């Protein structure tokens, strides 16, 4: 199967995450998209210190109406700091028959050289970078210098292809900017975040007194 992988703290999950997953699913013809909550982010503290299990529950609630979207607790089961390369390696080892598409935003891609063993990401999956329509420049210009020579342009797919056989794909997304940080602040101040967060997730947050 062709499976998209969307990771994040999901603190909380919001409509921006869902919209990006939908656009990548359509563009890359994916059978499923797995939402993978981070156990412990390696480069920053987890805001509000919301436990993994509760962030996973919010993801499950948000995905209830999406038949092709599923949560994945692989990073919670592994524990410790969550490194994408370790997650990809584990998924590839457990399900080698599947083809993975690792989804990240343009801001994350621009910091790719800071990721653990970032060059090895292309050993296990296609990398799908989501960008606003009209993004200035080319994705090739943003590749870390250390790995840029491993890529060439594939005229059939119109994507950059790594020597491992996996591609670097750009998908334009049209959703408005929604920030989990802003959502947490608004909820703490008692503001309505309807339209930004699924209503059932909002009710879960209120019931468990998160972000208050």
C-alpha positions in Angstrom: 0.0 0.0 0.0 1.0 3.6 -0.5 1.0 5.1 3.0 1.5 8.7 4.1 3.1 9.5 7.4 2.3 12.7 9.2 4.1 13.2 12.5 3.9 16.0 15.1 3.1 16.7 18.7 -0.6 17.1 17.8 -0.9 19.4 20.9 -3.7 19.6 19.9 -4.4 18.2 16.4 -6.2 20.8 14.3 -7.9 21.3 10.9 -4.7 22.4 9.3 -3.2 18.9 9.9 -6.3 17.3 8.5 -6.4 19.5 5.4 -2.7 18.9 4.6 -3.2 15.1 4.9 -6.2 15.3 2.5 -4.2 17.3 -0.1 -1.2 15.0 0.1 -3.5 11.9 -0.1 -5.0 13.2 -3.3 -1.8 14.4 -4.9 0.2 11.3 -4.1 -2.7 8.8 -4.5 -2.2 7.4 -1.1 -4.2 4.5 0.3 -3.8 5.6 3.9 -2.4 8.4 6.0 -1.0 7.5 9.5 -0.9 10.3 12.0 2.1 9.7 14.3 2.2 11.7 17.6 5.7 12.4 18.9 6.5 10.9 22.3 9.2 13.5 23.2 10.2 16.1 20.7 14.1 16.1 20.4 14.6 19.8 19.8 12.1 21.5 22.1 10.0 21.0 25.3 6.5 19.8 25.0 4.2 22.8 25.6 1.7 22.3 28.5 3.3 18.9 29.1 0.3 17.0 27.7 0.9 13.2 28.0 1.4 11.1 24.9 -1.8 9.1 25.6 -4.0 12.2 25.7 -2.5 13.6 22.5 -3.1 10.2 20.9 -6.7 10.2 22.1 -7.3 13.6 20.5 -5.9 12.3 17.2 -8.2 9.3 17.3 -11.2 11.5 18.0 -10.3 13.9 15.1 -9.9 11.0 12.7 -13.2 9.3 13.5 -14.9 10.7 10.3 -11.9 10.0 8.0 -12.0 6.3 6.8 -8.5 6.4 5.3 -6.7 8.2 8.2 -5.4 6.3 11.2 -3.4 7.0 14.3 -0.1 5.2 14.9 1.4 4.9 18.4 4.8 3.6 17.3 6.8 6.5 18.9 4.9 6.2 22.2 5.6 2.5 22.3 9.3 3.1 21.6 9.5 5.9 24.2 12.2 8.4 24.7 13.0 11.1 22.2 11.3 10.7 18.9 13.5 10.6 15.8 11.9 10.3 12.4 14.7 8.2 11.0 14.1 5.6 13.7 10.4 5.6 13.1 10.8 5.1 9.3 13.4 2.4 9.8 11.0 0.5 12.2 8.0 0.8 10.0 10.0 -0.3 7.0 11.3 -3.3 8.9 7.8 -4.3 10.1 6.0 -3.7 6.8 8.6 -3.9 4.0 5.8 -4.4 1.4 4.4 -0.9 1.9 5.6 2.3 0.2 5.9 5.3 2.6 5.5 9.0 2.0 6.9 11.1 4.8 5.1 14.4 5.0 6.7 17.6 6.3 6.2 21.3 6.0 8.5 23.6 4.2 9.7 25.1 7.5 10.8 21.7 8.7 12.5 20.9 5.4 14.5 24.1 5.6 15.9 22.7 8.9 16.5 19.2 7.7 20.2 19.3 8.3 19.5 19.6 12.0 17.6 16.2 12.1 19.3 13.1 13.3 20.7 11.0 10.4 18.7 13.1 8.0 20.4 11.6 4.9 19.0 8.2 5.8 15.4 9.3 5.6 15.6 8.7 1.9 16.6 5.1 2.5 13.1 4.3 3.7 10.6 6.7 2.2 9.7 9.4 -0.3 9.8 12.9 1.3 6.7 15.0 0.6 7.2 18.7 1.4 4.1 20.8 1.6 4.3 24.4 0.5 2.1 27.4 -0.1 1.1 27.9 -3.7 3.6 30.4 -5.3 6.5 29.2 -3.2 9.5 31.2 -4.5 12.6 29.2 -5.5 13.1 25.5 -6.0 13.1 22.6 -3.5 16.5 21.6 -4.9 18.0 24.9 -3.7 17.0 24.0 -0.1 18.6 20.5 -0.1 21.4 20.3 2.4 24.7 20.6 0.5 25.9 17.2 1.9 23.2 15.2 0.1 22.3 17.4 -2.9 24.6 15.4 -5.2 22.6 12.3 -4.5 19.6 13.7 -6.4 18.7 14.1 -10.1 15.6 15.3 -11.9 13.2 12.6 -13.1 11.3 13.9 -16.1 8.6 11.2 -15.9 7.5 12.1 -12.3 8.8 15.7 -12.5 10.3 15.2 -9.1 13.8 15.0 -7.7 14.9 11.4 -7.3 17.4 10.2 -4.8 19.9 7.5 -5.8 18.1 5.2 -3.3 15.1 5.3 -5.6 12.9 7.5 -3.4 11.7 10.9 -4.5 11.5 14.4 -3.1 8.0 15.6 -3.8 6.5 19.1 -3.4 2.8 19.4 -2.8 1.0 22.8 -2.7 -1.4 23.2 0.1 -4.2 25.8 0.4 -5.1 25.8 4.1 -4.8 28.9 6.1 -2.2 29.0 8.8 -3.3 27.4 12.0 -1.0 27.2 15.0 -1.3 24.8 17.9 0.4 27.4 20.0 -2.3 30.0 19.1 -5.0 27.4 19.8 -3.7 26.6 23.2 -3.5 30.3 24.1 -7.0 31.0 22.8 -8.5 28.1 24.7 -6.7 29.2 27.9 -8.3 32.6 27.5 -11.7 31.1 26.9 -11.9 32.0 23.2 -13.8 29.8 20.7 -11.6 27.8 18.3 -14.4 26.2 16.3 -13.4 25.8 12.7 -9.8 25.4 13.7 -10.2 22.3 15.9 -12.8 19.5 15.4 -15.7 20.0 17.8 -15.3 16.6 19.4 -11.6 17.4 20.2 -12.6 20.7 21.7 -15.1 18.9 24.0 -12.3 16.4 25.0 -10.0 19.3 25.8 -12.6 21.0 28.0 -13.6 17.7 29.7 -10.0 17.0 30.7 -9.2 20.6 31.5 -6.3 20.8 29.1 -4.6 24.1 28.3 -6.5 25.9 31.0 
